[in-house]
Amino acid sequence: MERDPATVNQSPATPRRASARVEGELTAIFAGGFIGTIARAGLAQALAVRADQWPWATFAVNIASALALGYLVTRLERFPPYTYRHAFLATGICGALSTFSTMMLELLRMIDGAHWGLALGYAAASLAGGFAAVFVASKLVRRAGLTR
């Protein structure tokens, strides 16, 4: 029986440790996702808008999440990937709090209501604002020396 060259030097416990690490990471993503989803759903319900209005709740949450993501990913670069910080904070909380699908539904409602200018402005502002937020947060973290 031929062994996989990638596993020749691994002890029998290695696959178990890898499995436990994956389970821990998935648990961290789930827990962070739960928190982010509850927060986003609460904001969306509290600040619901019509198709002819700017969706401030989603816009603000997406920009704030992009800012937090830029901060977290840059700040967490120095930590080993298996500490679950990234999975919980960046993938879980920020990933669930910001929501591409809600933005797409809002854009679809705007387009269905023939609010083309609003839809175009919202899409452009969301993309530009999100990118700018990640960029600024990352630069500020590096400038402040928080990655060491």
Buried (B, 14 or more C-beta within 10 A) or exposed (E): EEEEEEEEEEEEEEEEEEEEEEEBBEBBBEBBBEBBBEBBEEBBEEEEBEBEEBBEBBBEBBBBBBBBBBBBBBBBBEEEEBEBBBBBBBBBBBBBBBBEEBBEEBBEBBBEEEBEEBBEEBBEBBEEBBEBBBEBBBEBBBEEEEEE
